[in-house]
Amino acid sequence: MAQNEDVFKKIVSHCKEYGFIYPSSEIYDGLSAVYDYGPYGSELKNNIKTYWWKSMVQLNDNIVGIDAAIFMHPKTWKASGHVDAFNDPLVDNKDSKKRYRADQLIEDAIAKIENKAEKEIEKARARFGENFDEKLYRETNPRVSEYLMKSKTIQDKLNVAMTQNNMEMLGEILQELEIADPDTGSRNWTEVRQFNLMFNTQLGNIAGEEGKLYLRPETAQGIFVNFLNVQKTTRQKIPFGIAQIGKAFRNEIVARQFIFRMREFEQMEMQFFVKPGDEMKYYESWKSQRMKWHLALGTGANKLRFHDHENLAHYANAAVDIQFAFPFGFKELEGIHSRTDFDLKNHQSLSGKKLQFFDPETNESYIPYVVETSIGCDRMFLAILSEAYTEEMVPDAEGAEAQRVLLKLHPALAPIKCAVLPLLKNKPELVEKAKKIMDELKISFLCAYDDKDAIGRRYRRQDALGTPYCITIDFDTLENNTVTMRERDSMTQTRIPIDELTKTIEDKISWRNLFK
């Protein structure tokens, strides 16, 4: 675990050093859980969004996109349940004056108990070798069985408390497990209470409840209130989907783990409208499609898993997370939810406007059911970086050149597609040729020009940025109009005619390679 924490710290440091992510307002000591994307981070993030949009909208005839406003009529959030039910259980430590989410403190305690069981299992695996039967050991070893039973009992109690919004029961679990403040060890807690996560502001100069506006806590409601507008203008028939990428805001009690949980973040959501009764068929279909989307990037299958919700949201009749193995453990990356007709039905009721689909084939009107896919763009960014970050020894290299840090990003996602490097900066003929090649290539994709430091150091710098290809202009270039193209991961170098460069690189970075 300590090793993974060390890797995570290195990733956070790498993000700032190489211009991917900066703390927001850093000159004023920053703002908690708010971050700015730097030159290379904004490019990578835009490429992630492009990958999602192309696969969701461009490749599906029955999915269209919108861009709804962040501000919405306040009644929107009453209908969606956010005004009354969008709460987290908050608890303060009286001694440290620190604030925590009670459910997360309990989940961390459960994880510690489960880790004890896993350690016992790993010891037994080392002792028995190939003859080890893990399933039998889990069922028959008294200590492991006790740990697993205890964790399940606590998890079941937590699920009941969260489902019933029972703050008193959560407080009892904190006391029962003798959970302490992670920083100070104090067990002097306040009562657990509900905390609404929505930010609010005022509309113009109107004060009070009448002028209250909310910063949207999710992008989905912009899709639901536009359901009929989109259906009529695009002439879509059920089943069809509406996709959106946009900012959302949540006043998190405890925002932690870098960009994993922020107060201002970006969502990529698609709501798929289906006939009532068909929702589970499409729910299973979208589970499969979304997992394939992640695996297409080259992410190891062992790094992704489905995790069914034991505690369903108020609007859902089925829900599953796609979890990714972040350096700090398996955590939610994307959610697939069967939202029933909860949202459209409530908006129809509160607005007085019909939000139904008329099916000319059956001559009936109905409120569609919805299957949702929702992924945090920032979490996807962190997952991609976590998977890509690599430290390795370079064969036949010495000194500072013997080790390199690289980002093994898929070429289609890489911020810079190729770097143009004249072998020597003090040779005008090489520089002139390099800049001419740069001017030609940058018409087709984002390139970088670098003539500072030795060529080896420049390679290392581009490796750290995830640049898949480096083009070196040397004295042979002046003779035969060929350049050296170096591939990031393998470090292999090949000579290529200049007039073939654009086509060669375009083929290698094409989105087609992800969508085949």
NORZI-V148408 format. One record per run of one state. SS is the DSSP state (hx for helix, st for strand, lp for the rest). FROM is the first residue (numbers start at 1). TO is the last residue. If there is no record, write none. Layout:
ss:SS from:FROM to:TO
ss:SS from:FROM to:TO
This chain:
ss:lp from:1 to:1
ss:hx from:2 to:17
ss:lp from:18 to:20
ss:st from:21 to:23
ss:lp from:24 to:25
ss:hx from:26 to:28
ss:lp from:29 to:34
ss:st from:35 to:37
ss:lp from:38 to:38
ss:hx from:39 to:58
ss:lp from:59 to:62
ss:st from:63 to:65
ss:lp from:66 to:74
ss:hx from:75 to:79
ss:lp from:80 to:81
ss:hx from:82 to:85
ss:lp from:86 to:86
ss:st from:87 to:93
ss:lp from:94 to:98
ss:st from:99 to:101
ss:hx from:102 to:131
ss:lp from:132 to:133
ss:hx from:134 to:140
ss:lp from:141 to:141
ss:hx from:142 to:163
ss:lp from:164 to:166
ss:hx from:167 to:176
ss:lp from:177 to:188
ss:st from:189 to:189
ss:lp from:190 to:192
ss:st from:193 to:196
ss:lp from:197 to:199
ss:st from:200 to:202
ss:lp from:203 to:208
ss:hx from:209 to:211
ss:st from:212 to:214
ss:lp from:215 to:219
ss:hx from:220 to:225
ss:lp from:226 to:226
ss:hx from:227 to:234
ss:lp from:235 to:239
ss:st from:240 to:249
ss:lp from:250 to:257
ss:hx from:258 to:260
ss:lp from:261 to:263
ss:st from:264 to:274
ss:lp from:275 to:278
ss:hx from:279 to:295
ss:lp from:296 to:300
ss:hx from:301 to:303
ss:st from:304 to:308
ss:lp from:309 to:317
ss:st from:318 to:326
ss:lp from:327 to:328
ss:st from:329 to:340
ss:lp from:341 to:341
ss:hx from:342 to:351
ss:lp from:352 to:356
ss:st from:357 to:359
ss:lp from:360 to:363
ss:st from:364 to:366
ss:lp from:367 to:368
ss:st from:369 to:376
ss:hx from:377 to:388
ss:st from:389 to:393
ss:lp from:394 to:398
ss:hx from:399 to:402
ss:st from:403 to:407
ss:lp from:408 to:417
ss:st from:418 to:422
ss:lp from:423 to:427
ss:hx from:428 to:441
ss:lp from:442 to:446
ss:st from:447 to:449
ss:lp from:450 to:454
ss:hx from:455 to:465
ss:lp from:466 to:468
ss:st from:469 to:473
ss:lp from:474 to:474
ss:hx from:475 to:480
ss:lp from:481 to:481
ss:st from:482 to:487
ss:lp from:488 to:492
ss:st from:493 to:497
ss:hx from:498 to:509
ss:lp from:510 to:511
ss:hx from:512 to:515
ss:lp from:516 to:516
